[in-house]
Amino acid sequence: MAQIQLNASAPLVPFNCGAKQLSKSVLVCSSRRCASFSTLSFTSFRSTKVRNFELGASTAAASNEGFEEVVEGQPLPALGYTWPDKKPSHRDPPHKMKGKSRLFTIGLVTAWYSSNIGVLLLNKYLLSNYGFKYPIFLTMCHMTACSLLSYIAIAWMKMVPMQTIRSRVQFLKITALSLVFCVSVVFGNISLRYLPVSFNQAIGATTPFFTAVFAYFMTLKREAWLTYLTLVPVVTGVIIASGGEPSFHLFGFLICVAATAARALKSVLQGILLSSEGEKLNSMNLLLYMAPIAVVFLLPATLIMEENVVGITLALARDDVKIIWYLLFNSALAYFVNLTNFLVTKHTSALTLQVLGNAKGAVAVVVSILIFRNPVSVTGMMGYSLTVFGVILYSEAKKRSK
């Protein structure tokens, strides 16, 4: 394989292109023929063709004015690129690559929806229909799976670079976040024992309201008045949905509101506690550290509040081994919710993520009604629709205020 270096102090004029002021460029050749500029990602060149020429000890690239002499030499170390021994034409055309990227994104969104809705419905089935009434133990299973699978994904599979905890203060901040995270997940699971998934999702959609309230009081961050105005339909919708909910349960409602508030508090705290550049962690690394801390909190809680839960689970397994598979699958899904959420966030825009998030709640409601056949009222569905509409308005107002 021959590699050549093109040096030019004057503007370079590639074939079919306008002049661009460059100090140097590199052509990599294979089989004694030059590769195109575009395949080497030279964005300054808009042409996809470069005239082929045979290499000699010292050969001119072309007679066009502006080209300097091309001589055989060493590749630039900064480029670090080796052209494979095949013609550029063998590469996938741009439209095929776009198609593959689109299919990949659709696959990610499908996996995100499936894992998110799947874990929600399976939690409901276990805690309400199956009769496994141990939400703290179930949450501990989730956190244990998140701890193990996060470590495998980051330390072994290198899906994202591992970020380390740099100080005792940072560790204490993550511990505080983990405690709030535990409360939100446990309370959310408890609420599923008493409320249908459709009503649970309607209450959960009010997260932006609690986020705005906590941000106002904890950071003194004030939004535009229009942003606060959009929260009116969010709260009004839940009030309407509550009045029209055939399966309304006061304790379940209050515990679900508490779970939603804790979820909002966690996001605000995360912004406050891990705001400095040296302490920021991506969501996958944050889960890697929060999940084992959550297990430490949940283990004594489940042993004290859910007495003999391990023995009861083993007794259930002797009668019906499916409970073990349910717990294992459910725990793995809980991790994949976080993984797919991270990947969807990485591969889509913020606006797309907001739209997908709002649609996900609606899909979960429809699927849960089809599976569990829980009664719904027109008033309840109107209230939920109003809440979702308010969330969409809130997202749009936030975007415009920025």
VMD Tcl script that draws the C-alpha trace (Angstrom):
set ca {
  {0.00 0.00 0.00}
  {1.38 3.42 -0.95}
  {0.61 6.56 1.01}
  {1.36 10.04 -0.24}
  {1.31 13.48 1.29}
  {0.15 16.58 -0.57}
  {1.58 19.90 0.67}
  {0.34 23.20 -0.69}
  {0.76 26.72 0.65}
  {-1.46 28.13 -2.10}
  {-5.22 27.45 -2.26}
  {-5.98 23.91 -3.43}
  {-8.39 23.55 -6.32}
  {-9.83 20.02 -6.41}
  {-11.55 18.92 -9.59}
  {-15.12 20.31 -9.87}
  {-14.64 22.37 -6.66}
  {-14.15 25.93 -5.63}
  {-10.90 27.13 -4.10}
  {-10.32 26.42 -0.41}
  {-7.41 27.87 1.59}
  {-5.62 24.86 3.13}
  {-2.06 24.44 4.36}
  {-1.93 20.70 3.80}
  {-3.98 17.70 2.94}
  {-3.46 13.97 2.63}
  {-4.33 11.48 -0.08}
  {-4.17 7.78 0.72}
  {-3.69 5.46 -2.22}
  {-4.20 1.75 -2.63}
  {-3.28 -0.36 -5.64}
  {-1.43 2.71 -6.92}
  {-4.64 4.68 -7.36}
  {-5.87 7.60 -5.30}
  {-8.92 7.38 -3.08}
  {-11.48 10.16 -3.22}
  {-11.23 13.10 -0.82}
  {-14.79 12.67 0.41}
  {-14.27 9.13 1.69}
  {-11.52 10.51 3.94}
  {-14.05 12.96 5.41}
  {-12.41 16.09 4.02}
  {-15.39 18.37 4.51}
  {-13.71 21.25 2.69}
  {-14.05 19.34 -0.58}
  {-17.54 19.01 -1.97}
  {-16.56 16.87 -4.94}
  {-16.88 13.10 -4.61}
  {-14.38 12.46 -7.41}
  {-10.64 12.88 -7.71}
  {-8.93 12.03 -10.98}
  {-6.98 8.75 -10.73}
  {-3.29 8.87 -11.52}
  {-0.36 6.51 -11.41}
  {2.26 7.03 -8.73}
  {5.85 7.65 -9.56}
  {8.83 8.75 -7.57}
  {7.67 12.31 -8.10}
  {4.43 12.90 -9.97}
  {2.20 15.92 -10.49}
  {-1.38 15.45 -9.37}
  {-2.76 17.40 -12.30}
  {-2.05 20.35 -14.45}
  {-4.67 22.48 -12.68}
  {-3.29 25.68 -11.23}
  {-2.93 25.61 -7.46}
  {-1.77 22.00 -7.16}
  {1.71 21.40 -5.82}
  {3.88 18.43 -6.63}
  {2.83 15.11 -5.07}
  {5.67 13.01 -3.71}
  {5.74 9.69 -1.95}
  {6.15 10.20 1.80}
  {4.97 9.38 5.27}
  {1.33 9.70 6.38}
  {0.51 12.43 8.87}
  {0.47 10.99 12.43}
  {-2.53 13.14 13.33}
  {-4.65 11.48 10.67}
  {-4.13 7.96 11.94}
  {-6.02 6.49 8.98}
  {-5.18 3.46 6.85}
  {-7.09 2.90 3.66}
  {-8.20 -0.74 3.20}
  {-7.20 -2.61 0.08}
  {-10.51 -2.23 -1.66}
  {-12.06 0.39 -3.89}
  {-14.11 3.20 -2.33}
  {-17.06 2.18 -4.48}
  {-17.50 -0.89 -2.26}
  {-18.67 1.30 0.61}
  {-22.41 1.62 1.30}
  {-23.97 4.59 -0.51}
  {-25.23 7.44 1.72}
  {-28.91 6.58 1.28}
  {-28.30 3.01 2.48}
  {-26.38 4.26 5.52}
  {-29.25 6.65 6.32}
  {-31.71 3.80 6.03}
  {-29.67 1.65 8.40}
  {-29.41 4.53 10.90}
  {-33.18 5.08 10.75}
  {-33.86 1.38 11.31}
  {-31.43 1.37 14.25}
  {-33.22 4.33 15.86}
  {-36.64 2.72 15.33}
  {-35.30 -0.46 16.93}
  {-34.01 1.51 19.93}
  {-37.33 3.30 20.43}
  {-39.22 -0.01 20.14}
  {-36.90 -1.57 22.74}
  {-37.35 1.46 25.02}
  {-41.15 1.31 24.77}
  {-41.23 -2.48 25.21}
  {-38.96 -2.54 28.28}
  {-40.63 0.48 29.90}
  {-44.20 -0.67 29.39}
  {-43.22 -4.29 30.03}
  {-41.73 -3.63 33.47}
  {-44.72 -1.45 34.40}
  {-47.28 -4.10 33.41}
  {-45.28 -6.94 34.99}
  {-44.98 -4.96 38.24}
  {-48.75 -4.49 38.22}
  {-49.34 -8.17 37.50}
  {-47.00 -9.37 40.28}
  {-48.12 -6.90 42.95}
  {-51.83 -6.88 42.21}
  {-52.99 -9.85 40.12}
  {-50.45 -12.54 41.06}
  {-50.56 -11.66 44.75}
  {-46.84 -11.01 45.33}
  {-47.39 -8.14 47.76}
  {-43.79 -7.18 48.46}
  {-42.95 -3.93 46.60}
  {-39.78 -3.20 48.61}
  {-38.33 -6.64 47.90}
  {-39.31 -6.29 44.23}
  {-37.52 -2.93 44.05}
  {-34.45 -4.48 45.71}
  {-34.43 -7.17 42.98}
  {-34.51 -4.38 40.38}
  {-31.61 -2.53 41.99}
  {-29.55 -5.71 42.34}
  {-29.98 -6.44 38.63}
  {-29.12 -2.82 37.77}
  {-25.93 -3.08 39.86}
  {-24.73 -6.28 38.17}
  {-25.76 -5.44 34.61}
  {-24.43 -1.87 34.84}
  {-21.03 -3.19 35.89}
  {-21.01 -5.72 33.04}
  {-22.04 -3.08 30.48}
  {-19.49 -0.47 31.61}
  {-16.52 -2.40 33.03}
  {-16.54 -5.42 30.69}
  {-18.42 -4.44 27.53}
  {-17.15 -0.81 27.56}
  {-20.51 0.53 26.35}
  {-19.64 3.89 27.91}
  {-16.39 5.07 29.54}
  {-16.32 4.44 33.29}
  {-16.40 7.61 35.39}
  {-14.96 7.40 38.89}
  {-16.16 9.01 42.11}
  {-13.56 11.66 42.86}
  {-14.30 12.65 46.44}
  {-16.12 11.71 49.62}
  {-18.42 14.69 49.10}
  {-19.42 13.44 45.66}
  {-20.12 9.99 47.15}
  {-22.39 11.53 49.81}
  {-24.25 13.46 47.11}
  {-24.83 10.26 45.12}
  {-25.99 8.53 48.34}
  {-28.58 11.28 48.90}
  {-29.79 10.91 45.31}
  {-29.97 7.15 45.75}
  {-32.17 7.50 48.84}
  {-34.65 9.76 47.02}
  {-34.52 7.41 44.02}
  {-35.40 4.46 46.31}
  {-38.39 6.31 47.73}
  {-39.73 7.19 44.27}
  {-39.42 3.62 42.93}
  {-40.78 1.89 46.07}
  {-43.73 4.29 46.35}
  {-44.45 3.87 42.65}
  {-44.53 0.09 43.04}
  {-46.73 0.32 46.16}
  {-49.22 2.49 44.28}
  {-49.61 -0.23 41.63}
  {-51.13 -2.50 44.29}
  {-54.04 -0.09 44.67}
  {-54.38 1.79 41.38}
  {-54.80 0.70 37.75}
  {-51.87 1.46 35.43}
  {-53.94 4.01 33.48}
  {-54.57 6.17 36.57}
  {-51.00 5.62 37.79}
  {-49.69 7.03 34.50}
  {-52.06 10.01 34.67}
  {-50.65 10.97 38.08}
  {-47.08 10.30 36.90}
  {-47.60 12.75 34.02}
  {-47.66 15.60 36.58}
  {-43.89 15.27 37.16}
  {-43.18 18.62 35.37}
  {-45.44 20.39 37.89}
  {-43.47 19.08 40.88}
  {-40.18 19.73 39.08}
  {-41.13 23.38 38.55}
  {-42.20 23.73 42.22}
  {-39.00 22.18 43.61}
  {-36.81 24.16 41.21}
  {-38.53 27.39 42.30}
  {-38.06 26.82 46.05}
  {-34.68 25.06 46.01}
  {-32.81 27.00 43.32}
  {-34.94 30.16 43.14}
  {-35.13 29.48 39.43}
  {-38.08 31.33 37.92}
  {-39.60 30.37 34.61}
  {-41.56 32.65 32.28}
  {-45.18 33.21 33.38}
  {-46.39 31.37 30.27}
  {-44.47 28.26 31.38}
  {-46.23 28.26 34.75}
  {-49.56 28.85 33.01}
  {-49.15 25.62 31.03}
  {-49.03 23.69 34.34}
  {-52.68 24.56 35.01}
  {-54.07 21.94 32.57}
  {-51.53 19.42 33.93}
  {-52.96 19.64 37.45}
  {-56.56 20.19 36.33}
  {-56.43 17.05 34.20}
  {-55.40 14.88 37.17}
  {-58.17 16.38 39.32}
  {-60.72 15.55 36.61}
  {-59.25 12.06 36.12}
  {-59.39 11.42 39.88}
  {-63.06 12.39 40.04}
  {-63.92 10.09 37.15}
  {-61.73 7.10 38.14}
  {-63.91 4.04 38.92}
  {-61.03 2.33 40.79}
  {-59.97 5.36 42.85}
  {-58.16 4.47 46.10}
  {-57.15 7.33 48.41}
  {-54.03 5.70 49.88}
  {-52.90 4.54 46.44}
  {-53.49 8.04 45.07}
  {-51.48 9.73 47.84}
  {-48.58 7.28 47.61}
  {-48.48 7.70 43.81}
  {-48.40 11.50 44.19}
  {-45.53 11.08 46.67}
  {-43.67 8.84 44.17}
  {-44.13 11.44 41.42}
  {-42.91 14.23 43.72}
  {-39.87 12.16 44.74}
  {-39.04 11.54 41.08}
  {-39.14 15.29 40.42}
  {-37.09 16.00 43.56}
  {-34.42 13.55 42.41}
  {-34.04 15.32 39.04}
  {-33.77 18.76 40.71}
  {-31.31 17.48 43.32}
  {-29.22 15.88 40.60}
  {-28.96 19.23 38.86}
  {-27.89 20.91 42.11}
  {-25.57 18.29 43.61}
  {-23.79 17.12 40.46}
  {-23.66 20.43 38.59}
  {-19.90 21.07 38.71}
  {-17.89 19.91 35.71}
  {-15.80 17.46 37.72}
  {-18.82 15.80 39.35}
  {-21.13 15.30 36.38}
  {-21.95 11.67 35.62}
  {-23.84 10.32 32.63}
  {-27.00 8.37 33.44}
  {-25.34 4.95 33.01}
  {-22.49 5.71 35.42}
  {-24.89 7.34 37.87}
  {-26.99 4.16 37.87}
  {-23.81 2.09 38.38}
  {-23.16 3.91 41.66}
  {-26.74 4.55 42.81}
  {-28.05 0.98 42.38}
  {-25.75 -0.77 44.92}
  {-26.31 2.05 47.42}
  {-30.06 1.57 46.91}
  {-29.67 -2.15 47.69}
  {-27.98 -1.21 50.98}
  {-31.00 0.96 51.87}
  {-33.61 -1.53 50.67}
  {-32.23 -4.72 52.24}
  {-32.90 -3.76 55.90}
  {-36.19 -2.10 54.87}
  {-37.53 -5.26 53.23}
  {-36.35 -7.49 56.11}
  {-38.06 -5.27 58.70}
  {-41.21 -4.20 56.82}
  {-41.78 -7.34 54.73}
  {-41.06 -10.02 57.30}
  {-39.81 -13.40 56.01}
  {-40.16 -12.25 52.39}
  {-37.32 -14.52 51.21}
  {-38.92 -17.58 52.83}
  {-42.33 -16.70 51.38}
  {-40.81 -16.25 47.90}
  {-39.08 -19.64 48.10}
  {-42.34 -21.24 49.28}
  {-44.15 -19.67 46.33}
  {-41.42 -20.98 44.01}
  {-41.96 -24.53 45.26}
  {-45.63 -24.29 44.28}
  {-45.07 -22.28 41.11}
  {-41.51 -21.98 39.76}
  {-42.68 -19.26 37.35}
  {-42.39 -16.67 40.13}
  {-38.59 -16.97 39.98}
  {-38.61 -16.42 36.21}
  {-41.01 -13.49 36.62}
  {-38.68 -11.85 39.14}
  {-35.55 -12.46 37.04}
  {-37.15 -11.20 33.83}
  {-38.74 -8.24 35.60}
  {-35.41 -7.27 37.19}
  {-33.56 -7.50 33.85}
  {-36.26 -5.35 32.22}
  {-35.78 -2.73 34.94}
  {-32.14 -2.38 33.86}
  {-32.98 -2.31 30.15}
  {-35.40 0.57 30.79}
  {-32.40 2.64 31.91}
  {-30.11 1.35 29.15}
  {-32.56 1.99 26.30}
  {-33.48 5.39 27.75}
  {-29.78 6.34 27.69}
  {-29.36 5.09 24.10}
  {-32.53 6.79 22.82}
  {-31.40 10.05 24.46}
  {-28.02 9.67 22.75}
  {-29.40 8.92 19.27}
  {-32.35 11.34 19.09}
  {-32.92 15.05 19.63}
  {-34.35 16.53 22.83}
  {-37.61 17.39 21.03}
  {-37.99 13.85 19.69}
  {-37.36 12.47 23.17}
  {-40.09 14.69 24.64}
  {-42.61 13.59 22.02}
  {-41.67 9.92 22.47}
  {-41.91 10.23 26.26}
  {-45.41 11.72 26.11}
  {-46.55 9.09 23.61}
  {-45.07 6.30 25.75}
  {-47.41 7.09 28.64}
  {-50.43 7.03 26.34}
  {-49.34 3.69 24.83}
  {-48.89 2.23 28.33}
  {-52.42 3.31 29.27}
  {-53.97 1.72 26.17}
  {-52.00 -1.53 26.53}
  {-52.80 -1.83 30.25}
  {-56.52 -1.37 29.63}
  {-56.44 -4.03 26.91}
  {-54.57 -6.51 29.16}
  {-56.09 -5.92 32.61}
  {-59.56 -4.85 31.41}
  {-59.81 -2.29 34.21}
  {-62.90 -0.09 33.94}
  {-62.34 3.43 32.62}
  {-64.67 6.38 32.32}
  {-64.94 9.04 29.66}
  {-64.30 11.67 32.34}
  {-61.14 9.88 33.46}
  {-59.76 9.62 29.93}
  {-60.60 13.28 29.25}
  {-58.72 14.25 32.40}
  {-55.68 12.19 31.39}
  {-55.75 13.69 27.86}
  {-55.86 17.19 29.35}
  {-52.83 16.37 31.54}
  {-50.82 15.06 28.57}
  {-51.82 18.14 26.54}
  {-50.60 20.36 29.39}
  {-47.27 18.49 29.52}
  {-46.81 19.04 25.77}
  {-47.55 22.77 26.19}
  {-45.13 22.93 29.13}
  {-42.34 21.30 27.09}
  {-42.95 23.73 24.22}
  {-42.99 26.75 26.56}
  {-39.72 25.63 28.20}
  {-38.09 25.22 24.80}
  {-39.17 28.68 23.65}
  {-38.06 30.35 26.89}
  {-34.53 29.08 26.24}
}
mol new
graphics top color blue
foreach p $ca { graphics top sphere $p radius 0.5 }
foreach p [lrange $ca 0 end-1] q [lrange $ca 1 end] { graphics top cylinder $p $q radius 0.2 }
display resetview
